[in-house]
Amino acid sequence: MLKSIAFIIILSLILGKFFKKIKLPPILAFLIVGITLGPFAMNLIDKKILDISSELRTIALVIILTRAGLSLDIDDLKKIGRPAVLMCFVPAVFEMCAVGIFAPIFLKVDVLDAFIIGSIIAAVSPAVVVPRMIRLIEEGYGDEHKIPQLILAGSSCDDVFCIVVFTSLTSLAQTGDINVFKFIAIPFSILIGSVVGAGIGFVLVKFFKRFHMRDTVKVLIILSISFLLLELEKITPIPFSGLIAIMALSMVMKKIYEDLAERLSEKYNKLWVGAEIFLFVLVGATVNVKYAINSGIMVVVLVICALIIRMVGVYASVLKTKLTPKERLFCMVAYTPKATVQAAIGAIPLSMGLKVGDMALTVAVISILITAPFGAIMVDNLYKKLLTR
């Protein structure tokens, strides 16, 4: 295991540095390292690491969502209003419907299977989006109309929505019954998660003000509570989103103890350096390149068509706002990257024995390979041209 970890870190740092020099995002280098070292190529990643890859990816997701919350101002979200709510589900619905229409034509699957595929690839990737939006906030780009905050807020809720839809559709495919309650529970899940997270954040601020301790210890406490919130989501009978709770927790800390939030954000920035490497290397390790190539050009066409329709959904979400045409274009581009959710749930239909399993995994992989680099490159190269500082 130690040898695998060494290979992952050293190769990722070297290749990531090279990609930076040629103006490409390092995450593309990490994906390539994961594909190369993974079980479908050189097979140099220890099986023990692959067995816990889901948990490692979750830890990375917790770090980046906490970091996002520590950068978000609640007052900014109030100013954004309606578009922030629409971004939580409208672009995803547009993309799911696009896949539901085009997949039966391009891939010869039935409509239910098409929507299962759509629910997998419709989720935006916080791991790609969040670091870039935080950088924009720090540099002051898009601040007048709160563009980075709009995208940050929408991306986490977008994931919750897509995962719930995916769970319901796979249940329908397996048993023939769909749980309508899960769809109704989505807003309650977000609301309860927000309230619980905000309450814990308030208590933590009081605790940290009363008892002196190093910021590193505070980070460990917040991380531990974040992990418990994700476990609580699995066992509680009421609808509850652990990811939303984690963001709400850190947003409340930002609101009522800004000085501490800034210091903790610096700590999380350092944690993200390592977490980002392992997240995208392990995502890359899930990619079976041969199967992806053999799946044909129609999968690529499907992903591109769905992405275009998704961008239309983003445009619809920001209609009748004060955003300029350039700012709307930036929102459309910035909301395209896929990676984390696709890597986490792409293989589930296959493990469930659904007939769409192989195809669902293939489309998930192709969507990562196309959209993660595309979204990262476009944001990195366009934000100074499309947003005002």
C-alpha positions as CSV (number, residue, x, y, z in Angstrom):
1,M,0.0,0.0,0.0
2,L,2.8,2.4,0.9
3,K,4.4,1.9,-2.5
4,S,1.1,2.6,-4.3
5,I,0.7,5.8,-2.2
6,A,4.2,6.9,-3.1
7,F,3.6,6.3,-6.8
8,I,0.3,8.2,-6.7
9,I,1.7,11.3,-5.0
10,I,5.1,11.5,-6.9
11,L,3.6,10.9,-10.4
12,S,0.7,13.3,-9.7
13,L,2.9,16.1,-8.5
14,I,5.3,15.8,-11.4
15,L,2.7,15.4,-14.1
16,G,0.5,18.1,-12.5
17,K,3.4,20.6,-12.5
18,F,4.0,19.8,-16.2
19,F,0.3,20.3,-17.1
20,K,0.3,23.7,-15.3
21,K,3.2,24.8,-17.4
22,I,1.3,24.0,-20.6
23,K,-1.8,25.8,-19.3
24,L,-3.9,22.6,-18.6
25,P,-5.6,21.9,-15.3
26,P,-3.7,19.5,-13.0
27,I,-6.8,17.4,-12.4
28,L,-6.4,16.1,-16.0
29,A,-2.9,14.9,-15.0
30,F,-4.3,13.2,-11.9
31,L,-7.0,11.4,-14.0
32,I,-4.3,10.2,-16.4
33,V,-2.1,9.0,-13.4
34,G,-5.2,7.1,-12.1
35,I,-5.9,5.5,-15.5
36,T,-2.3,4.5,-16.0
37,L,-1.7,3.1,-12.5
38,G,-5.2,1.6,-12.2
39,P,-6.4,-2.0,-12.5
40,F,-7.3,-1.7,-16.2
41,A,-3.7,-0.6,-17.2
42,M,-0.5,-1.1,-15.2
43,N,-2.3,-2.3,-12.0
44,L,0.1,-0.6,-9.6
45,I,-2.5,0.6,-7.1
46,D,-2.8,-1.7,-4.2
47,K,-6.2,-3.5,-3.9
48,K,-6.5,-2.3,-0.3
49,I,-6.6,1.3,-1.5
50,L,-9.1,0.5,-4.3
51,D,-11.3,-1.2,-1.7
52,I,-11.6,2.0,0.4
53,S,-11.5,4.3,-2.6
54,S,-15.2,5.3,-2.1
55,E,-14.4,6.4,1.5
56,L,-11.3,8.3,0.4
57,R,-13.3,10.1,-2.3
58,T,-16.0,10.9,0.3
59,I,-13.3,12.4,2.6
60,A,-12.1,14.6,-0.3
61,L,-15.7,15.7,-1.0
62,V,-16.2,16.7,2.7
63,I,-13.0,18.8,2.6
64,I,-14.0,20.7,-0.5
65,L,-17.6,21.2,0.6
66,T,-16.5,22.6,4.0
67,R,-14.0,24.8,2.2
68,A,-16.9,26.0,0.0
69,G,-19.1,26.8,3.0
70,L,-16.3,28.8,4.7
71,S,-16.1,31.0,1.6
72,L,-19.9,31.5,1.2
73,D,-21.6,34.5,2.8
74,I,-25.3,33.9,3.7
75,D,-26.1,37.5,2.9
76,D,-24.8,36.9,-0.6
77,L,-27.1,34.0,-1.1
78,K,-30.1,36.1,0.0
79,K,-29.2,38.6,-2.7
80,I,-29.0,35.9,-5.4
81,G,-32.4,34.6,-4.5
82,R,-34.4,32.7,-7.2
83,P,-31.5,31.8,-9.6
84,A,-29.7,30.0,-6.8
85,V,-32.8,27.8,-6.2
86,L,-33.3,27.1,-9.9
87,M,-29.7,26.1,-10.4
88,C,-30.2,23.3,-7.8
89,F,-32.3,21.3,-10.1
90,V,-33.3,22.9,-13.5
91,P,-30.0,22.2,-15.4
92,A,-30.0,18.6,-14.1
93,V,-33.7,18.1,-15.2
94,F,-32.8,19.5,-18.7
95,E,-29.9,17.1,-19.0
96,M,-31.8,14.0,-17.7
97,C,-34.6,14.7,-20.2
98,A,-32.0,15.1,-23.0
99,V,-30.5,11.7,-22.2
100,G,-34.0,10.3,-21.9
101,I,-34.8,11.4,-25.5
102,F,-31.5,10.8,-27.2
103,A,-30.2,7.6,-25.5
104,P,-32.9,5.3,-26.9
105,I,-32.0,6.7,-30.4
106,F,-28.1,6.6,-30.0
107,L,-27.6,3.6,-27.7
108,K,-30.7,1.5,-28.3
109,V,-31.7,1.4,-24.7
110,D,-35.3,1.7,-23.3
111,V,-36.6,4.9,-21.8
112,L,-36.2,3.9,-18.2
113,D,-32.6,2.9,-18.7
114,A,-32.0,6.1,-20.6
115,F,-33.2,8.2,-17.6
116,I,-31.1,6.1,-15.2
117,I,-28.1,7.0,-17.3
118,G,-29.3,10.6,-17.3
119,S,-29.5,10.7,-13.5
120,I,-25.9,9.5,-13.3
121,I,-24.3,12.0,-15.6
122,A,-26.5,15.0,-14.6
123,A,-24.7,15.8,-11.4
124,V,-22.1,18.6,-11.5
125,S,-18.8,17.9,-9.7
126,P,-18.1,20.0,-6.6
127,A,-14.5,18.8,-6.7
128,V,-13.9,20.6,-10.0
129,V,-16.2,23.5,-9.5
130,V,-15.7,24.5,-5.9
131,P,-11.9,25.2,-5.9
132,R,-12.3,27.4,-9.0
133,M,-15.2,29.4,-7.5
134,I,-13.4,29.9,-4.3
135,R,-10.4,31.3,-6.3
136,L,-12.8,33.7,-8.1
137,I,-14.2,34.9,-4.7
138,E,-10.7,35.5,-3.4
139,E,-9.7,37.4,-6.5
140,G,-12.9,39.4,-6.6
141,Y,-14.2,38.2,-10.0
142,G,-18.0,38.2,-10.6
143,D,-18.6,39.7,-7.2
144,E,-21.1,42.4,-8.3
145,H,-23.7,39.7,-9.2
146,K,-22.3,37.0,-6.9
147,I,-21.6,34.6,-9.8
148,P,-19.2,32.3,-7.9
149,Q,-21.6,32.1,-4.9
150,L,-24.5,31.2,-7.2
151,I,-22.5,28.3,-8.7
152,L,-21.2,27.1,-5.4
153,A,-24.7,27.0,-3.8
154,G,-26.3,25.3,-6.7
155,S,-23.6,22.6,-7.2
156,S,-24.1,20.9,-3.8
157,C,-27.9,20.8,-4.0
158,D,-27.7,19.6,-7.6
159,D,-25.8,16.5,-6.4
160,V,-28.4,15.7,-3.8
161,F,-31.2,16.0,-6.3
162,C,-29.5,13.7,-8.9
163,I,-28.6,11.0,-6.3
164,V,-32.3,10.9,-5.1
165,V,-33.6,10.6,-8.6
166,F,-31.0,7.9,-9.5
167,T,-32.0,5.9,-6.4
168,S,-35.7,6.1,-7.3
169,L,-35.2,5.1,-10.9
170,T,-32.9,2.1,-10.1
171,S,-35.4,0.9,-7.6
172,L,-38.1,1.1,-10.2
173,A,-35.9,-0.8,-12.7
174,Q,-35.2,-3.5,-10.1
175,T,-38.6,-3.9,-8.4
176,G,-41.1,-2.2,-10.7
177,D,-42.1,0.2,-7.9
178,I,-41.0,3.8,-7.6
179,N,-41.0,5.6,-4.3
180,V,-42.7,8.9,-4.8
181,F,-41.9,9.9,-1.2
182,K,-38.3,10.2,-2.2
183,F,-39.0,12.9,-4.7
184,I,-41.3,14.7,-2.3
185,A,-38.6,14.4,0.4
186,I,-35.9,16.3,-1.7
187,P,-36.8,19.8,-0.4
188,F,-37.3,18.5,3.1
189,S,-33.9,16.8,2.9
190,I,-32.2,20.1,2.0
191,L,-34.2,22.1,4.6
192,I,-33.5,19.7,7.5
193,G,-29.9,19.3,6.5
194,S,-29.5,23.1,6.5
195,V,-31.2,23.5,9.9
196,V,-29.2,20.7,11.5
197,G,-25.9,21.9,10.0
198,A,-26.6,25.5,11.0
199,G,-27.4,24.4,14.6
200,I,-24.2,22.4,14.9
201,G,-22.2,25.3,13.4
202,F,-23.7,27.7,16.0
203,V,-22.8,25.3,18.9
204,L,-19.3,24.8,17.6
205,V,-18.7,28.6,17.4
206,K,-19.8,28.9,21.1
207,F,-17.5,26.0,22.0
208,F,-14.5,27.3,20.2
209,K,-14.9,30.8,21.8
210,R,-15.2,29.3,25.2
211,F,-12.3,26.7,25.0
212,H,-9.0,27.7,23.6
213,M,-7.4,25.2,21.2
214,R,-5.2,25.1,18.1
215,D,-6.9,25.6,14.8
216,T,-5.6,22.2,13.7
217,V,-7.6,20.6,16.5
218,K,-10.7,22.6,15.4
219,V,-10.3,21.2,11.9
220,L,-10.1,17.7,13.2
221,I,-13.3,18.2,15.3
222,I,-15.2,19.7,12.3
223,L,-14.0,16.8,10.1
224,S,-15.1,14.2,12.6
225,I,-18.6,15.9,12.9
226,S,-18.8,16.0,9.1
227,F,-18.2,12.3,8.8
228,L,-20.8,11.6,11.5
229,L,-23.4,13.8,9.6
230,L,-22.8,11.6,6.5
231,E,-23.4,8.5,8.6
232,L,-26.5,10.0,10.2
233,E,-27.9,10.5,6.7
234,K,-27.7,6.7,6.1
235,I,-29.5,5.7,9.4
236,T,-32.0,8.4,10.1
237,P,-35.6,7.6,9.0
238,I,-36.3,11.3,8.2
239,P,-35.1,12.9,4.9
240,F,-31.8,14.5,5.7
241,S,-28.8,15.6,3.5
242,G,-25.4,15.2,5.2
243,L,-23.7,17.2,2.4
244,I,-26.0,20.2,2.8
245,A,-25.5,20.0,6.6
246,I,-21.7,20.2,6.2
247,M,-22.0,23.3,4.0
248,A,-24.5,24.9,6.3
249,L,-22.3,24.2,9.3
250,S,-19.3,26.0,7.8
251,M,-21.5,28.8,6.4
252,V,-22.8,29.6,9.9
253,M,-19.2,29.7,11.2
254,K,-18.3,32.1,8.4
255,K,-21.3,34.3,9.3
256,I,-20.8,34.6,13.1
257,Y,-17.0,34.0,13.5
258,E,-15.4,35.3,10.3
259,D,-11.9,35.6,11.6
260,L,-11.9,31.9,12.6
261,A,-13.5,30.9,9.2
262,E,-10.6,32.6,7.4
263,R,-8.0,30.7,9.4
264,L,-9.8,27.4,9.0
265,S,-10.2,28.0,5.3
266,E,-6.4,28.2,5.0
267,K,-6.1,24.9,6.8
268,Y,-8.6,23.3,4.5
269,N,-6.7,24.7,1.5
270,K,-3.6,22.8,2.6
271,L,-5.7,19.6,3.2
272,W,-7.1,19.9,-0.3
273,V,-3.7,19.7,-1.9
274,G,-3.5,16.0,-1.0
275,A,-7.2,15.3,-1.1
276,E,-7.5,16.5,-4.7
277,I,-4.7,14.2,-5.9
278,F,-6.3,11.1,-4.3
279,L,-9.8,12.0,-5.4
280,F,-9.0,12.3,-9.1
281,V,-6.4,9.5,-9.2
282,L,-9.0,7.1,-7.8
283,V,-11.6,8.4,-10.2
284,G,-9.2,7.7,-13.0
285,A,-8.6,4.3,-11.6
286,T,-12.2,3.3,-12.3
287,V,-11.9,4.0,-16.0
288,N,-11.7,1.0,-18.3
289,V,-10.2,2.7,-21.3
290,K,-10.7,-0.3,-23.7
291,Y,-14.3,-0.7,-22.8
292,A,-14.8,3.1,-23.2
293,I,-13.2,3.0,-26.7
294,N,-15.2,0.0,-27.8
295,S,-18.4,1.6,-26.8
296,G,-18.3,3.7,-29.9
297,I,-18.6,7.3,-30.9
298,M,-22.4,7.4,-30.1
299,V,-21.7,7.6,-26.4
300,V,-19.5,10.7,-27.0
301,V,-22.2,12.2,-29.1
302,L,-24.8,11.6,-26.4
303,V,-22.6,13.2,-23.7
304,I,-22.0,16.3,-25.8
305,C,-25.7,16.6,-26.7
306,A,-26.7,16.3,-23.1
307,L,-24.1,18.8,-22.1
308,I,-25.5,21.4,-24.6
309,I,-29.0,20.9,-23.3
310,R,-27.7,21.3,-19.7
311,M,-26.2,24.6,-20.7
312,V,-29.6,25.7,-22.0
313,G,-31.0,24.7,-18.6
314,V,-28.5,26.9,-16.9
315,Y,-29.4,29.8,-19.2
316,A,-33.1,29.3,-18.3
317,S,-32.2,29.4,-14.6
318,V,-30.6,32.9,-14.9
319,L,-33.3,34.4,-17.1
320,K,-34.8,37.7,-15.9
321,T,-31.7,38.5,-13.8
322,K,-29.3,41.4,-13.9
323,L,-26.5,39.1,-15.2
324,T,-24.8,40.3,-18.4
325,P,-24.6,38.0,-21.5
326,K,-20.9,37.3,-20.6
327,E,-21.8,36.3,-17.1
328,R,-24.6,34.0,-18.3
329,L,-22.2,32.4,-20.7
330,F,-19.7,31.9,-17.8
331,C,-22.4,30.2,-15.7
332,M,-23.3,27.9,-18.5
333,V,-19.6,26.8,-19.0
334,A,-18.8,26.6,-15.2
335,Y,-21.7,24.2,-14.6
336,T,-20.5,21.5,-16.9
337,P,-17.8,19.5,-15.1
338,K,-18.7,15.9,-14.0
339,A,-16.5,13.6,-11.9
340,T,-17.2,12.8,-8.3
341,V,-20.9,11.6,-8.4
342,Q,-20.3,9.7,-11.6
343,A,-17.4,7.8,-10.1
344,A,-19.4,7.1,-7.0
345,I,-22.6,5.7,-8.6
346,G,-21.7,4.9,-12.2
347,A,-21.0,1.2,-11.4
348,I,-24.1,0.7,-9.2
349,P,-26.5,-0.4,-11.9
350,L,-23.9,-3.0,-13.0
351,S,-23.5,-4.3,-9.4
352,M,-27.3,-4.5,-9.1
353,G,-27.5,-6.7,-12.2
354,L,-29.4,-4.2,-14.3
355,K,-29.2,-4.8,-18.1
356,V,-28.1,-1.2,-18.5
357,G,-25.2,-1.7,-16.1
358,D,-22.3,-1.8,-18.6
359,M,-23.6,1.0,-20.7
360,A,-24.3,3.2,-17.6
361,L,-20.8,2.8,-16.4
362,T,-19.4,3.5,-19.9
363,V,-21.4,6.7,-20.2
364,A,-20.4,7.8,-16.7
365,V,-16.7,7.3,-17.5
366,I,-16.9,9.1,-20.9
367,S,-18.7,12.0,-19.2
368,I,-15.9,12.4,-16.7
369,L,-13.2,12.2,-19.4
370,I,-15.0,14.9,-21.6
371,T,-16.5,17.3,-19.1
372,A,-14.0,17.5,-16.2
373,P,-11.1,18.7,-18.4
374,F,-13.5,20.8,-20.6
375,G,-15.1,22.6,-17.6
376,A,-11.8,23.1,-15.8
377,I,-10.0,24.5,-18.9
378,M,-12.9,26.8,-19.9
379,V,-13.3,28.3,-16.4
380,D,-9.5,28.7,-15.9
381,N,-9.2,30.5,-19.3
382,L,-12.4,32.5,-19.5
383,Y,-13.2,33.9,-16.1
384,K,-11.0,37.0,-16.6
385,K,-12.6,37.6,-20.0
386,L,-16.2,37.0,-19.0
387,L,-16.4,38.4,-15.4
388,T,-15.6,41.8,-14.0
389,R,-13.3,42.3,-11.1
